[in-house]
Amino acid sequence: MALTDTIAVAAAPPVLPLREQAAVIDADLKTRLDTIVPRLMREQHVDMWVLVAREYAEDPVVATMLDARSLHARRRTILIFFDPGGGKPLERLTVSRYGLAGLFAPVWDPSKEPDQWRAFAAIVAARNPHKIVVDVSPLTAFGDGLTHSQYEALAGSLSPALRSRIVESEALAVGWLETRSPDQLARYPGIVAIAHSIIAEAFSRKVITPGVTTTEDVQWWMRERIRTLGLDTWFHPSIDAFRKGAPQPLEGATVIEPGDMLWCDFGITYLRLNTDTQQLAYVLRPGETAAPAGLRAGLAAANKLQDMLTSRFRLGVTGNTLLAETRANAINKGLKPSIYSHPLGYHGHAAGSSIGYWDNQGPSPTGEHPLVADTAFSIELNTEAAVPEWGGQIIPFRLEEDGWFDGKAFHWLDGRETEFYLIR
C-alpha cells in the first residue's frame, strides 16, 4: 500500500464507548471459556486446572479471565476448572468473595467456612481429580503465575493423596493465551488499522514540520493521540532518525530534517488485544518526490525477508526451526537478516513460540514451542543494506507488522508497509 503525507491508508473503525467495549469483551470471554479451555484440558488429559491470584500479585492468565468490570483479582481469587468426564460440560468455579459476571459459579460462603483454603480443599476433595494442574513454570512467565506462598498454601490445604496429584505446567496457560477466538480474529484487523492510522498521522505534516519538530515531540504526540482516542499502550513509542553521515540512529530530542529516514516502534491496547508495529518514513528534500532509490531498495529487501519467514509458517514447526530456515535462505540470497518475531495477543510480547531474539539469532528454549492454528504474531525483523546515495552507509531497515496463522497460511491483519510514508 502506498503511504504518503496524504495518509492513503485504509479507514480505521471508530473506537467503541466503554460500555460497548465491555459487552464485546465479556461475550468473547464466555465463548473462549466455553470452547478453548475444554479443548485444551481434554487434549492434555487434565481434569482439574487451578489458578490463584492475589490483588496486586496478578496471575497473567487470571487477568485475561476476569470480566470487563472485574479489572483485577480481589484479595485472593481462586479459579477452578473441573472436567467431570462422560461428555459432561466443564465446571467453572470461583472460590472467592466476589462473583465474576456469571462466568464462574461462586462456591465459597465465608459465613459457613471462614477459611478460604479449607473451602477450596473441600471442593477439590469432593471432585477427587486425577490431575491438578497449577501454573508453575521455569520456562515462561505466562505459566508461572502461582506465587511461592500461594503454592504452599494450596498444597498444604490438600490431603497427602490429593497433594501428590499436583502437576506444575505451563501448557494450559500458554495454550489459552496464544489461541485467538474467531471473534478476536474478526476484530483484530480493525485494531491494527487504528494503530496504522495513528502512525500515518504521526508521519505527516500535520505533526512534523521539518527543521522544527523533534523525534521526542512525535513520541509524545502519539501518546496524547492514544489517550484522546480512549486507548491504552503497553510501551512508550520510539522514534529514531537515520541521517546521511550519522553513524548511529539519532534518538531523544533530535530535530527532524529533510533527507532523514524516520523509524517508529508503536503499539496500542484495545479490547484486551495488543498491536506492535515498526514502520518507516522519509522526509523529502526540496525537489524530491520519492525517497532515494537505495532506501527504497532497503525497504524492499526487508519486505522480502518478511515473505521468506511467513511463507514457512506451518503446523507443528518450532520457532527455532523457522528462524534457522529463514536465516539460511536469506543469507543465501545475499541479505543480512536479523529476526526477532514473537507471538501477539493479550500481551505485546505474548505467549507462544519465539522466533529469534534481537540479541540471539540462534535457538532458544522458548523457540521450541510448536506453532498451532489461530495464533497471532508480530513479524519483527530487519536487514542491513548499503545506501549508495548516502556514500554506501550501512542502514538497518527495521520493520514490524502484525498477522495471524490459520494453521495453513500466514495472513497480514491489516496489510504491511511496502512504500515509505513521505513527509513533504
C-alpha positions in Angstrom: 0.0 0.0 0.0 1.3 3.5 -0.8 1.8 5.6 2.3 2.3 9.3 1.8 1.6 12.6 3.6 -1.9 12.3 2.2 -2.4 9.4 4.6 -3.5 6.9 2.0 -4.3 4.1 4.4 -7.5 2.1 5.0 -10.0 3.9 7.2 -9.8 2.7 10.8 -13.0 1.7 12.7 -14.2 4.1 15.4 -13.3 3.2 19.0 -16.3 1.9 20.9 -17.6 3.5 24.0 -16.5 1.7 27.2 -19.9 0.1 27.8 -19.9 -1.4 24.3 -16.3 -2.5 24.8 -17.3 -4.3 27.9 -20.1 -6.2 26.2 -17.7 -7.3 23.4 -15.0 -8.4 25.9 -17.5 -10.4 28.1 -19.2 -12.1 25.1 -15.9 -13.2 23.7 -14.6 -14.3 27.1 -17.6 -16.5 27.6 -17.1 -18.1 24.2 -13.4 -18.7 24.9 -14.2 -20.2 28.3 -16.8 -22.4 26.8 -14.6 -23.7 23.9 -10.9 -23.2 24.3 -10.5 -24.3 27.9 -12.4 -27.6 27.5 -10.5 -28.4 24.3 -7.1 -27.8 25.9 -7.8 -29.7 29.1 -9.1 -32.7 27.1 -6.2 -32.7 24.7 -3.8 -32.7 27.6 -5.8 -35.2 29.7 -6.3 -32.8 32.6 -9.4 -33.0 34.7 -8.6 -30.0 37.1 -6.9 -26.7 36.5 -6.5 -24.4 39.5 -5.4 -20.7 39.2 -4.7 -18.4 42.1 -4.2 -14.6 42.0 -3.9 -12.0 44.7 -4.7 -8.3 44.5 -1.5 -6.7 43.1 0.1 -10.0 42.6 -1.8 -11.0 39.5 -1.6 -14.2 37.5 -1.3 -13.3 33.8 -3.8 -15.9 32.9 -6.4 -14.9 35.6 -6.1 -11.3 34.4 -7.5 -12.4 31.0 -10.3 -14.5 32.5 -11.9 -11.7 34.5 -15.0 -9.9 33.1 -14.8 -6.3 31.9 -15.9 -5.0 35.3 -13.7 -7.1 37.5 -10.5 -5.4 36.5 -8.2 -7.1 39.0 -8.1 -10.0 41.4 -9.8 -9.1 44.7 -8.0 -10.1 47.9 -7.4 -13.7 46.8 -9.2 -15.0 43.7 -9.2 -18.8 43.1 -10.5 -20.2 39.8 -11.1 -23.9 39.3 -11.9 -25.7 36.1 -13.1 -29.3 36.5 -13.9 -31.9 33.9 -16.3 -34.5 35.3 -15.9 -36.6 32.2 -18.5 -38.6 30.4 -19.1 -35.8 27.9 -20.4 -33.5 30.6 -19.6 -29.8 30.5 -16.7 -28.4 32.5 -17.4 -26.8 35.8 -16.1 -23.3 36.2 -15.9 -22.3 39.9 -14.6 -19.4 41.8 -13.5 -19.7 45.4 -13.6 -16.0 46.2 -15.8 -13.4 47.9 -16.9 -11.9 44.6 -18.7 -13.4 41.6 -17.4 -12.9 38.1 -20.4 -11.8 36.0 -21.8 -15.3 35.9 -18.7 -16.7 34.1 -17.7 -18.7 37.1 -20.0 -20.1 39.8 -19.2 -18.8 43.3 -18.8 -21.8 45.7 -17.4 -20.2 48.8 -19.7 -18.9 51.6 -17.4 -17.2 54.2 -20.3 -17.2 56.7 -20.2 -21.0 56.8 -16.5 -21.6 56.3 -14.4 -18.5 57.0 -11.1 -20.2 55.9 -10.8 -19.8 52.1 -8.2 -22.6 51.8 -10.4 -25.1 53.8 -13.3 -24.3 51.5 -11.0 -24.8 48.5 -9.8 -28.1 49.8 -13.3 -29.4 50.4 -14.3 -28.5 46.8 -11.3 -30.3 45.4 -11.8 -33.4 47.6 -15.5 -33.7 46.6 -14.4 -33.9 43.0 -11.4 -36.2 43.6 -9.4 -35.2 40.4 -6.7 -37.4 38.9 -4.5 -34.4 38.0 -4.4 -30.9 39.4 -2.5 -28.6 37.2 -1.1 -25.4 38.6 0.7 -22.5 36.8 4.3 -23.1 37.8 7.0 -22.9 35.1 10.7 -22.1 34.9 10.3 -21.6 31.1 7.8 -18.8 30.7 6.2 -16.1 32.9 2.9 -16.8 31.3 2.8 -20.2 33.0 4.4 -19.1 36.3 1.6 -17.1 37.9 1.3 -19.0 41.1 3.5 -17.4 43.7 5.5 -19.4 46.2 3.4 -18.6 49.2 0.1 -19.4 47.4 1.6 -22.7 46.2 2.5 -23.7 49.7 -1.0 -22.7 51.0 -2.7 -24.6 48.2 -0.6 -27.8 48.6 -0.8 -27.6 52.4 -4.6 -27.4 52.3 -4.9 -30.7 50.4 -4.7 -34.3 51.8 -1.4 -36.1 51.0 -3.2 -38.2 48.3 -4.5 -35.1 46.5 -1.3 -33.2 47.0 0.6 -36.0 45.1 -1.6 -35.2 42.1 -0.4 -31.6 41.7 1.3 -31.1 38.3 3.3 -28.0 37.6 2.9 -27.0 33.9 2.7 -24.0 31.6 0.9 -25.9 28.8 -2.6 -24.9 29.6 -1.7 -21.3 30.3 0.2 -20.9 27.1 -2.5 -22.7 25.1 -5.2 -20.4 26.5 -3.2 -17.2 26.0 -1.8 -17.9 22.5 -5.1 -19.0 20.9 -7.3 -16.4 19.3 -11.1 -16.9 19.1 -12.9 -16.4 15.8 -14.4 -13.2 17.2 -11.0 -11.8 18.1 -9.6 -12.6 14.7 -12.5 -10.8 13.1 -11.8 -7.7 15.2 -8.1 -7.7 15.1 -7.7 -6.2 11.6 -9.6 -3.1 12.8 -7.4 -2.8 15.9 -4.3 -2.9 13.8 -5.9 -0.4 11.3 -6.3 2.0 14.2 -2.6 1.7 15.1 -1.7 2.1 11.4 -3.8 5.3 11.2 -2.1 6.8 14.2 1.4 6.1 12.6 0.2 7.6 9.3 -0.9 10.8 11.0 2.3 11.0 13.1 4.4 10.6 9.9 2.7 13.6 8.2 3.0 17.4 8.0 0.1 17.5 10.5 2.5 16.5 13.2 6.0 17.0 11.7 7.5 20.3 10.5 11.0 19.6 9.2 13.6 21.8 10.9 11.3 22.3 13.9 9.7 19.1 15.2 11.9 16.7 17.2 11.7 12.9 17.4 10.7 13.3 21.0 7.8 15.6 20.0 6.4 12.9 17.8 6.6 10.3 20.6 4.6 12.4 22.9 2.1 13.3 20.2 1.5 9.6 19.7 1.0 9.1 23.4 -1.5 12.0 23.5 -3.3 10.7 20.5 -3.7 7.3 22.2 -5.2 9.0 25.2 -7.5 11.2 23.1 -8.9 8.1 21.4 -9.6 6.4 24.7 -7.0 3.7 24.0 -4.0 2.5 26.0 -0.5 1.4 25.2 1.8 -1.3 26.6 5.1 0.7 25.9 6.2 4.2 25.1 6.6 4.9 21.4 10.1 5.1 19.9 11.1 7.4 17.1 14.6 7.4 15.6 16.0 9.4 12.7 18.6 7.9 10.3 20.7 10.5 8.6 23.4 10.6 6.0 26.7 10.7 7.7 25.3 9.9 11.2 26.9 6.6 12.3 24.1 5.7 14.7 20.3 6.3 14.7 19.5 9.7 16.2 17.3 9.5 19.3 15.9 11.8 22.0 15.1 15.4 21.1 16.6 15.2 17.6 15.3 17.9 15.2 13.9 16.2 12.2 15.5 17.4 9.0 14.8 17.0 5.2 16.6 13.8 4.0 16.0 11.9 7.2 14.6 8.4 7.3 12.4 8.0 10.3 11.6 4.8 12.1 8.9 4.2 14.7 8.0 1.4 17.1 4.5 1.8 18.3 1.7 -0.3 19.9 -1.8 0.1 21.3 -4.0 -1.9 23.5 -7.7 -2.1 22.7 -10.4 -4.7 23.6 -7.7 -6.5 25.5 -5.6 -7.1 22.4 -2.3 -5.5 21.6 -0.5 -4.3 18.4 3.2 -3.9 17.7 4.3 -2.0 14.6 7.5 -0.6 13.2 7.3 1.4 10.1 9.5 3.9 8.1 9.1 7.4 6.7 11.2 9.7 4.6 11.4 13.5 4.8 11.7 14.8 1.3 14.3 17.3 0.3 13.3 20.3 -1.8 12.6 19.0 -5.3 12.4 15.3 -4.3 9.2 13.3 -5.0 10.4 10.0 -3.6 12.9 8.5 -1.2 16.3 7.8 -2.7 16.5 4.5 -4.6 18.9 3.0 -2.1 16.4 3.5 0.8 13.6 2.1 -1.3 15.8 -1.0 -2.1 16.4 -1.5 1.6 12.7 -1.4 2.4 12.1 -3.9 -0.4 14.8 -6.2 1.0 13.1 -6.1 4.4 9.7 -7.0 2.7 11.5 -9.9 1.0 12.7 -11.1 4.4 9.2 -10.9 5.8 8.0 -13.1 2.9 10.8 -15.6 3.5 9.7 -16.0 7.1 5.9 -16.0 6.8 5.9 -18.4 3.8 7.4 -21.0 6.1 4.7 -21.0 8.8 3.2 -24.5 9.2 1.6 -26.5 11.9 3.9 -28.1 14.4 7.1 -26.3 13.2 9.0 -24.7 16.1 10.2 -21.1 16.2 13.8 -22.3 16.3 13.3 -24.2 13.0 11.6 -21.2 11.4 14.5 -18.9 12.5 17.2 -21.3 11.2 15.4 -22.0 7.8 14.7 -18.3 7.1 18.1 -17.1 8.1 19.8 -19.7 5.9 17.6 -18.8 2.9 18.1 -15.0 3.4 21.8 -15.3 3.7 21.9 -17.4 0.6 20.0 -14.7 -1.2 22.6 -12.1 -0.2 20.6 -10.5 2.7 21.9 -9.6 6.2 19.0 -10.7 8.3 18.1 -10.3 12.0 14.9 -11.9 13.0 13.2 -11.4 16.4 9.5 -12.1 15.8 7.1 -13.0 18.6 3.5 -14.0 19.4 0.9 -11.3 19.9 -2.4 -11.1 21.6 -3.3 -10.5 25.3 0.3 -9.3 25.7 2.6 -7.4 23.3 5.3 -10.0 23.7 2.9 -12.8 24.1 2.7 -16.5 24.9 3.7 -18.9 22.2 6.8 -19.7 20.1 9.5 -17.1 19.9 11.2 -16.8 16.5 14.6 -15.4 17.5 15.7 -12.5 19.7 17.5 -9.3 18.6 20.4 -10.4 20.8 20.3 -14.1 20.0 20.0 -15.4 16.4 20.3 -19.0 17.5 17.9 -21.4 19.1 16.2 -20.6 22.5 14.1 -22.6 25.0 11.0 -20.6 24.2 11.6 -21.2 20.5 11.0 -24.9 20.9 7.2 -24.4 21.2 5.4 -25.6 18.1 3.1 -23.4 16.1 -0.6 -24.0 16.4 -3.6 -22.7 14.5 -5.4 -19.4 15.2 -2.5 -17.6 16.7 -1.2 -14.1 16.1 2.3 -12.9 15.5 4.3 -9.7 15.3 6.8 -10.2 12.4 9.6 -8.2 13.7 13.0 -8.2 11.9 15.5 -6.1 10.0 18.0 -6.5 7.2 21.0 -4.2 6.7 21.8 -2.7 3.3 24.2 -0.1 1.9 22.7 3.1 0.6 24.6 4.4 -2.4 23.1 7.9 -2.1 24.5 8.1 1.4 28.0 7.1 0.4 27.4 3.4 0.9 26.4 3.9 4.6 25.0 0.7 6.1 21.5 1.1 7.4 19.2 -1.4 9.2 15.8 -1.5 7.7 13.6 -2.4 10.7 10.0 -3.5 10.0 7.4 -5.0 12.3 3.8 -5.9 11.2 1.1 -8.0 12.7 -0.6 -11.0 11.3 -2.1 -14.4 12.1 -1.6 -18.0 11.3 -4.8 -20.1 10.5 -3.0 -23.5 10.5 -2.3 -23.4 6.8 -1.0 -20.0 5.9 0.0 -16.7 7.4 -2.1 -13.6 6.8 -1.4 -9.9 7.5 -4.1 -8.4 9.7 -4.1 -5.0 8.1 -1.6 -5.2 5.2 2.0 -4.1 5.6 4.2 -1.2 4.6 5.8 -1.6 1.2 6.5 2.1 0.5 7.7 4.9 2.6 5.5 7.5 4.2 6.6 10.7 2.6 6.7 13.9 4.6 6.9 16.9 2.3 
